[in-house]
Structures are given as structure tokens and as C-alpha cells.
Amino acid sequence: MTRITAGLAGAPTEVDLVVVGLGITGAGVALDAATRGLTVLAVDAHDLAFGTSRWSSKLVHGGLRYLAHGQLGVAHESAVERGILMQVTAPHLTHAMPYVVPFGTAIGRVAAWCTRSGIRAGDVLRRGARTDAETLPGPRRLSATETLHEAPPLRRQGLRGSIMSWDGQLEDDARLVVTVARTAASQGAHVRTRARVLTASGTRVELRDELTGETRTVTARAVVNATGVWAGDLDDAVRLRPSRGTHLVLREGAVPGLHVAVFCPVPGEFNRYVMVLPQPDGTLYVGLTDEPVTGPVPDVPEPTDAEVDFLLGVVSAAMAHPVDRSHVVGAFAGLRPLLDTTHHDADASTADLSRRHAVLTGPTGMVTVVGGKLTTYRRMAEDAVDAALAASGLAARACRTRSLPLLGAADREVLAALEEPARLVRRFGTDAALVLDRARSVTGLDDDELLAPVAEGVPVTLAELVFGVTDEGAHDVDDLLDRRTRVGLVPVDRAACVSAAQRALDLAGRSVTRHR
Ligand SMILES: Cc1cc2nc3c(=O)[nH]c(=O)nc-3n(C[C@H](O)[C@H](O)[C@H](O)COP(=O)(O)OP(=O)(O)OC[C@H]3O[C@@H](n4cnc5c(N)ncnc54)[C@H](O)[C@@H]3O)c2cc1C
């Protein structure tokens, strides 16, 4: 079953490449390197998707933001990677998300014109990236009446119309990470959680098994540091200026009848929006903020009261009925790993820091890859492995991840025809059958029990929790509730699911132990 396990027991002590960090970047590097024929050990101090990668807006962006800053090359790269994810590597984990930008009292006519032009330019990027209109339809202008038809909860007064367009949305960010890691493992990579790198150079890492406390050294021809906001801990020369982005979680009923995303203009600011993002599980996210952060990097960043008030204020200004704290069922914050290119100007806004990824080769030959985003992970991984090969002199095959579907991927028509429950298909694609088969054989339970929601109002099933343990390296209740599924984003739901997660660990754990 799984080649993703916790701790270092049985892990190799000599490999071609060690990857430190299993967020989207490190998982992508492990996959890239394994598919080039290298032997790979990929480790995380905590769990898959423990860091920033699980706190995103879950969008597959087409590069609009870069366009607004005149960075055409980066914008094109983003649009190309979005197309690859949606059409080739992960159609099962991505879908088209319609959104409207309402033109009401919060946005002037000039700003509305700029927004429309920007979104149209974004569509030119889409076509330039060869993403077809079936995958992502082009934008269109809507009258006030049409806007209210698409987004009924919007405030009528002062609404002049809107522009509607489409971008990519992920089923779930952590699920993308887990799937990339599982694909890397299926290509031969050794993937270990609870394995912290204490020190690293271009040819060796000192690791601590966080389960046993034992330390060991692993030698490698190349080492890639993909530890996101923690990258500076392993290489002093890497300087980051993290910025916190906060989201709120609302239940569907907080903004009733909203099925498209809404980008609410921030009153008094040019080209800044707060997004209301309907999620596949029925919740809505409201985000996001951009707050510079100083001091030690926490394991789990916390939203501030001021951020919560700001987000609620902007959304309430756009909606017919105010959204207040009583509607908020969860909140989460993530730190953007932005490379500090502005040491000379301590006051520079984090919004001005480069959002493009950077690949840096240190004096010992260790390669650090930081920045970027979920959308461009594949390209980041390709660049990082190229740099690691150049630094080490290792020979390997050319990158092939551009055309390599992740586990469970298939054409949208094939996915639509699958007979397994829709939730499993959305989260595992063609592997939905494997998830169910595994859960049946490991537990001996029938489908009614395996596919029933594990708690009232929570769509998670026992089948996927069991698969999390058998095939996705989940080691404890936190892994299952906070990363293999995302019940943890709503604390009251999480509390209701703890016993189900524990049951899955008991049922599947025995089987995993037997197979080791
Ligand atoms: C609020 C917010 C919203 C965003 N929204 C989007 C979006 O919608 N779409 C998009 O494309 N991008 C988005 N991004 C950007 C994207 O989420 C990040 O760029 C990306 O997740 C960074 O991934 P990473 O793998 O580099 O870092 P991380 O996910 O942080 O992974 C680093 C990993 O390294 C591990 N680690 C650290 N130190 C050690 C050590 N010493 N030994 C072993 N392991 C270690 C950590 O445990 C962690 O798991 C968003 C970012 C933020 C903050």
C-alpha cells in the first residue's frame, strides 16, 4: 500500500536527492525528480501540507495579478500552468469557478473600466496559454438585473452591472499536495512525515525522527530546500518577508443563494477586492488580507480581530444583508513565503514583493526554491530540479511532469461517467473505486457504513478516512481531520468527527502495520 509513512524507520541513508518540506513545492520536486529516474527521499517535519499550502484561497490563478503589475512573462507562465493543471495533470481536482465583480457604489467608473480591461486581458492570456473555452469560458459584461440573477445576495442599490468571468478552483489545496506526494511515491520516491531536517548542505542532511527522537545523517548528490516560510532556518542567506493572508469560513446560509464567487471591491482602494468563494463542500470562504509579519514564524498562524472585521466590513458593504461575526464558523491564516528583495527599504509593502518563485543555489550547493504559488508548483519543481542537477553534476532524464497526469486524473467526460459517489470522484478522480475497495477490504464494513457522512452535516466519509491511513500516510487524528480532509476548518465540525477519525486509525492502522 503506502510508501508515505511517518518517521524514518527503513528510510534510505544514501540517495540522489533529498527534498526538505512537503508542501506543494517539495511534493512537486519529489515527483519531478522521481520521474527523471533519481532516487529521492522527501521529508516533512510535521505532515504533508502542514504549512502554507493548506491555508490558500484554493484558486488556480491565471496570472491577472501579474498582468496588473506589467509582468507579462510571469502572467503567461501562470496561465500556462493553470491550463496544464486543469486540462492534463489534475482535471479531477480542479474545476472552472464563475465569478462576478459587481460595479456598485464601492467602485468608480474608471476603476470599473480598468477591471473590465484587466479581465479581458486575462482572457487573452488564457487563449495564449491554449486553455480552451470549454475549460474556462471567456468574460462577459452583465447588466444590473443579470448580475442579481447570477448573484442574488448582492446589494441592489447603486448596482450598475458587473463583469462575469471564470478562473480555476481547486477541490482542496491540501488534497492537491497529498495527490502530488502520492504520485511521487508511486514513481519510487520515499516520502516521510515526522522527519525534521536539523541541518542541511548540498550533499547531506541531518534528520531527526520526530516519533523516536533518533537522529541520523543522509547523504545525497543534491539537496533541495522547499520549506516555504521556514527556508531561512536551513540557509541563513535566504531572507523572507512573510505576509499573512486571512480567510473566514461561513456556512452557505450566511449569504443565501450564492453559487458564484463574488469579488467585492474594497471601498476607497484601487484594484483591491475581498473574495467570497463558494466551496465544493457547501461552505464559503471570505478572503483575503495581506499583512506584513515580523518575528518568529509560528507553526500555525492565527487571524487577528482586525482582519476579521475588515473582511466582514467589505463583504457587508457589497451584500444586501450584512454578514457579521455570528455567521463566522471558522477562520484561518497562512503566511506567503515572499523573498525579501528589498532589504534596503524596511517599509516596503509586502504587496510589492515579488510573487514569482525564486531558485537560489547556496555556497554548499543546496538549492532553495521559494515563493510562487500552488498554481505554478510544477514549473517551480522543474526549475529547482534543473538547478540541483546543474549544481551537483548529476545526470537525469528531461522533465516530464508537463504531460504526466497525477494519480486519479482523467478527462472530464471520463470523470463525469464514473459511478462512485460524487464526493469521492471529486477528491480522488478515477481512484474513487480504489478508495472504496481499500476501505471495504481493510475494514470488512459495508458501503452504507463506509459512505455515510461521519457526523451530521459533515460530508466526510469513513472510506476516505481509512484511505488516508492506508495510502496517504496519515498518522493521527490531526492528519486526517486537518490535512487529508479539511473538517478542521470548522472547529465544531472537527469536534464531531474526532471519534470517526480515531476509528479509521484503529481499523486501518492494524492493516498498515501488517503490510510493513
Ligand atoms: C493566504 C494565502 C492564500 C493563497 N492562495 C493561493 C491560491 O489561491 N492559489 C495559489 O496558486 N497560491 C496561493 N497561495 C500561495 C501558495 O499557497 C504558496 O505559495 C504555497 O503553498 C507555498 O508552498 P510551499 O510548499 O513552498 O510551502 P509550505 O506549504 O509552507 O511547505 C513547507 C513545508 O516545509 C516543512 N518544513 C519546514 N521546516 C522543515 C524542516 N526543517 N524539516 C522538514 N520539513 C520542514 C513544513 O512543515 C511545511 O510542510 C496563497 C498563499 C497564502 C498565504
The ligand as an SDF file (V2000), in Angstrom:
LIG
                    3D

 53 58  0  0  0  0  0  0  0  0999 V2000
   -3.3920   33.2440    2.3410 C   0  0  0  0  0  0  0  0  0  0  0  0
   -2.7840   32.6530    1.1160 C   0  0  0  0  0  0  0  0  0  0  0  0
   -3.5970   32.3880    0.0220 C   0  0  0  0  0  0  0  0  0  0  0  0
   -3.0390   31.8170   -1.1180 C   0  0  0  0  0  0  0  0  0  0  0  0
   -3.8600   31.4870   -2.1460 N   0  0  0  0  0  0  0  0  0  0  0  0
   -3.3590   30.8980   -3.2410 C   0  0  0  0  0  0  0  0  0  0  0  0
   -4.2290   30.4790   -4.2710 C   0  0  0  0  0  0  0  0  0  0  0  0
   -5.4420   30.6160   -4.1870 O   0  0  0  0  0  0  0  0  0  0  0  0
   -3.6750   29.8840   -5.3540 N   0  0  0  0  0  0  0  0  0  0  0  0
   -2.3330   29.6930   -5.4750 C   0  0  0  0  0  0  0  0  0  0  0  0
   -1.9150   29.1850   -6.5030 O   0  0  0  0  0  0  0  0  0  0  0  0
   -1.4760   30.0360   -4.4840 N   0  0  0  0  0  0  0  0  0  0  0  0
   -1.9650   30.6290   -3.3770 C   0  0  0  0  0  0  0  0  0  0  0  0
   -1.1310   30.9830   -2.3520 N   0  0  0  0  0  0  0  0  0  0  0  0
    0.2990   30.6950   -2.4570 C   0  0  0  0  0  0  0  0  0  0  0  0
    0.6040   29.2570   -2.0470 C   0  0  0  0  0  0  0  0  0  0  0  0
   -0.2720   28.8040   -1.0570 O   0  0  0  0  0  0  0  0  0  0  0  0
    2.0340   29.1400   -1.5340 C   0  0  0  0  0  0  0  0  0  0  0  0
    2.9170   29.7830   -2.4010 O   0  0  0  0  0  0  0  0  0  0  0  0
    2.4550   27.6720   -1.4340 C   0  0  0  0  0  0  0  0  0  0  0  0
    1.5000   26.9320   -0.7310 O   0  0  0  0  0  0  0  0  0  0  0  0
    3.7970   27.5390   -0.7350 C   0  0  0  0  0  0  0  0  0  0  0  0
    4.0750   26.1740   -0.6630 O   0  0  0  0  0  0  0  0  0  0  0  0
    5.4710   25.6270   -0.1430 P   0  0  0  0  0  0  0  0  0  0  0  0
    5.4760   24.1760   -0.3910 O   0  0  0  0  0  0  0  0  0  0  0  0
    6.5650   26.4110   -0.7650 O   0  0  0  0  0  0  0  0  0  0  0  0
    5.4780   25.9460    1.4100 O   0  0  0  0  0  0  0  0  0  0  0  0
    4.6910   25.2070    2.5920 P   0  0  0  0  0  0  0  0  0  0  0  0
    3.3750   24.7420    2.1500 O   0  0  0  0  0  0  0  0  0  0  0  0
    4.7350   26.1100    3.7570 O   0  0  0  0  0  0  0  0  0  0  0  0
    5.5590   23.9180    2.8780 O   0  0  0  0  0  0  0  0  0  0  0  0
    6.7620   23.9460    3.6050 C   0  0  0  0  0  0  0  0  0  0  0  0
    6.8520   22.6530    4.4030 C   0  0  0  0  0  0  0  0  0  0  0  0
    8.1620   22.5540    4.9330 O   0  0  0  0  0  0  0  0  0  0  0  0
    8.0740   21.8890    6.1740 C   0  0  0  0  0  0  0  0  0  0  0  0
    9.3010   22.1800    6.9330 N   0  0  0  0  0  0  0  0  0  0  0  0
    9.7100   23.3610    7.4180 C   0  0  0  0  0  0  0  0  0  0  0  0
   10.9070   23.2520    8.0230 N   0  0  0  0  0  0  0  0  0  0  0  0
   11.2810   21.9490    7.9140 C   0  0  0  0  0  0  0  0  0  0  0  0
   12.4130   21.2010    8.3180 C   0  0  0  0  0  0  0  0  0  0  0  0
   13.4250   21.7770    8.9560 N   0  0  0  0  0  0  0  0  0  0  0  0
   12.4600   19.8800    8.0550 N   0  0  0  0  0  0  0  0  0  0  0  0
   11.4440   19.2780    7.3790 C   0  0  0  0  0  0  0  0  0  0  0  0
   10.3390   19.9470    6.9670 N   0  0  0  0  0  0  0  0  0  0  0  0
   10.2640   21.2600    7.2190 C   0  0  0  0  0  0  0  0  0  0  0  0
    6.8040   22.4450    6.7990 C   0  0  0  0  0  0  0  0  0  0  0  0
    6.2880   21.5770    7.7890 O   0  0  0  0  0  0  0  0  0  0  0  0
    5.9030   22.5860    5.5840 C   0  0  0  0  0  0  0  0  0  0  0  0
    5.0310   21.4860    5.4280 O   0  0  0  0  0  0  0  0  0  0  0  0
   -1.6570   31.5460   -1.1860 C   0  0  0  0  0  0  0  0  0  0  0  0
   -0.8370   31.8360   -0.0830 C   0  0  0  0  0  0  0  0  0  0  0  0
   -1.4020   32.3730    1.0630 C   0  0  0  0  0  0  0  0  0  0  0  0
   -0.5400   32.6450    2.2400 C   0  0  0  0  0  0  0  0  0  0  0  0
  1  2  1  0
  2  3  1  0
  2 52  2  0
  3  4  2  0
  4  5  1  0
  4 50  1  0
  5  6  2  0
  6  7  1  0
  6 13  1  0
  7  8  2  0
  7  9  1  0
  9 10  1  0
 10 11  2  0
 10 12  1  0
 12 13  2  0
 13 14  1  0
 14 15  1  0
 14 50  1  0
 15 16  1  0
 16 17  1  0
 16 18  1  0
 18 19  1  0
 18 20  1  0
 20 21  1  0
 20 22  1  0
 22 23  1  0
 23 24  1  0
 24 25  2  0
 24 26  1  0
 24 27  1  0
 27 28  1  0
 28 29  2  0
 28 30  1  0
 28 31  1  0
 31 32  1  0
 32 33  1  0
 33 34  1  0
 33 48  1  0
 34 35  1  0
 35 36  1  0
 35 46  1  0
 36 37  1  0
 36 45  1  0
 37 38  2  0
 38 39  1  0
 39 40  1  0
 39 45  2  0
 40 41  1  0
 40 42  2  0
 42 43  1  0
 43 44  2  0
 44 45  1  0
 46 47  1  0
 46 48  1  0
 48 49  1  0
 50 51  2  0
 51 52  1  0
 52 53  1  0
M  END
$$$$
